[in-house]
Amino acid sequence: MGSDQHVAILGQGYAVPDIIRGNDAPIFDWLKQHSPSGSDLFNGLKYRRVLPTADGVIDIMTTACEHALHQARLKPEHVDMIIGAGSVSSYVAPNDLAVVHHKLGLPASCRILPINSDYSTFQDGLRLATDLVRCGTARHVLVACGNNWTHFVDYHEPVSLAASDGAGAALVGRTHDTQHFRLIDWDNDTQSHWYGAFRMAPRPVTPDTFTKPLMKLDDKTGQEAFKAFGLKAPGPLVHRLLSRHGLTGQDITLITHQTSKMVQDAWNEAIQPRHYISTLEEFGDMVSSSVPVNLAKCHAEIHTRHLVLLGIGMEMHATALLLERG
């Protein structure tokens, strides 16, 4: 790589389903009538996007990748690796990312690398993609996420109030253009003692039968982890990351995983970014896809030199990426 080149996001894209689900949808009637514990955690939502069938996540992932390639002015044969995940995939393995590879017409030499780290799959993929291109292992890497969790929640549980479907993608490669965002640092906070507080797993019906995978906030630890970790961990993490570069919240645009207004208010107060991009009311909680969808949809709204992408993961971890342009 020449001294005047750097590794950056060359293009981004997103896709969401056409079906819109509002707060008045009959599927939420039971929750409205019973108001189970934890319902107050998922506030500030108005609309969600819903795939007609779970396997439709493949089509919106493909579309998001096509938009990213078009914006980067690259063809499928230029891609050396595709990183990310379709979640929940049709199979435990292989991941639906393999079908996206086929639909895009990516070359046989293009490696498929699924990442099982909801809700931070995009951030993890972007970091890996940057490292791979920097070290010369790959020239161009697609990072792609798609989520269909409206089909994998129990509509007798409050977490279902936030569920929405979407897909986002970014193409990473070398460029001379300093106006493309490039990753300059990252930080992480993992508190693995919360393992299982948030999970996606089948549930036993009888000793020999199980449901399909369903999102779950654990009855004992879920709400505690939501408040003690989810609300509180990201603020100090982002400040630690920014301080290494002499930055404050007022220097950044912030794009995050979006769950509820309660969460966003807590993160906004703790980080105090100059601009906080959110489509919570319009698109709901698209899980790992929230960050790449908002990055692509609202890219023209980013007027700061620095950008932070923040996500939470089920391990549990909080991960923040610091990007710069100019």
PyMOL commands that set and color helices and strands:
alter all, ss='L'
color gray80, all
select helices_A, chain A and resi 26-34+39-41+54-72+76-78+97-104+121-134+149-151+158-161+192-194+222-230+234-243+249-251+261-271+280-283+287-297+299-301
alter helices_A, ss='H'
color red, helices_A
select strands_A, chain A and resi 6-15+19-22+47-50+81-87+111-114+141-147+166-175+182-190+198-201+204-206+209-210+214-217+252-256+275-277+306-313+317-324
alter strands_A, ss='S'
color yellow, strands_A
deselect
rebuild
show_as cartoon
